[in-house]
Amino acid sequence: MIYFALAFLSIILIGVSQILLKIGSGNGRSMLRMYVNLPTMTGYMLSFIETICSIYAMRGIELKLFYALASLCYVVVLILSVFVLKEKLSRPKLFAVGLIVAGLVIFNL
């Protein structure tokens, strides 16, 4: 059970880190300011923590199941981008998320 909790924590962390990296990329005009700011550094730190969580999760979950679950990070990123970044939700995006979820369900039958 702890391994699945780590896997889902990993999925959430990678989604949040991607949003922070996008926010950080818009800060500043120079390359240095794009990489050295709070959102970007936090995003990289969360990516590092996510990697550690993933490694521990893979100790107790089959690799094929872990990577099937990891595809849910695209769903998390889409949801966060709508609510945090105020991006528009389009039909192609919804269709793509539907395909990901359907693929996950079919894969685990």
N, C-alpha and C positions, 0 to 999 in steps of 0.2 A: 504494500500500500504506500509506503514512504517513497518508493521509486516512482510511482505514478504521480505523487504530489510534487516530486522534484521535476518530473517531466513537464507538468503543467506550469510550475513556477518558471521553468526554463522558457516555455512558450510565451508567457506573459512578459518576462524580462526582455526577451529579444524584441517583442513588439514595442515595448516602452523605449528601449534603447534606439530603435530605428526612428521613432518619432522625435526623440531628443537630438539625434544626429541631423535630422532634417531641420529642426529648429535652429540648431547651432550653425548649420551651413549658411544660414541667411544673416548671421551676425558679423558685422565688420566688412570692410572692403578689401583687406589684404588677405593673402593666403595664411599668414600667421594667425590673424584674428579668427579666421574660419576654423582653425584647428585648436586654438587655445582660448576657449571660452567655457563657461560653466555647463551649458547643455551638451556640448560636444564631449567634454571630458567625462561628464556623468554618463553619457551614452556609451562611451568606451569602457567605463568601469562596469556598467551593467552587462555589457557584452562579455566581459571577462568573468563576472559572477555567473552568467548564464552558461558559459562554457564549463565551469566547475560543476554546476548543477546537472548539466547534460551528462558529463562523465560519470557522476555518481548514479544518475538515473539509468544509464546504460548497463550498469552492473546488475540490475535486477529486472530489466525489461529486454525482451528480444530486440535485436537491432532493427529488424524490419518493422516491428510495431512502433518502436521509438520514432523512426523517421516518418512513419505514416502519421503519427500524432504531431510531429514537428511541422507538418504541412499546415496545421492550424494557426501557425504564426502569421500566415497571410491574412487569415480572417481577423486576428487580433489587430494587425496593422491597419486593415481597412476600417475597422470599428473605431480605433483610436484616431485615425486621420479624419474621420467624419466629425467626431466630437471635439477633438483637441485642435486640429488644424483647420476645421471648418471647410474641409474639401467636400465637393459634391459627390453624391452617391449616384452612379449611373447604372443603366441596365447591363452594359458589358461587365462592370465590376460585380454586380449582383450575380450575374450568370457565372462568372469565374469562381466566385465564392461557393455558389451552388455546386459547381463541378468538383471543387476541392472536397466539400463535405460529402457529396455522393461517392466520390472515389474512396474516401476514408471509410464510409459505411460498407461499400462493396468489398473493399480490401479485407475488412474484418469479419465478413460473413463466414 
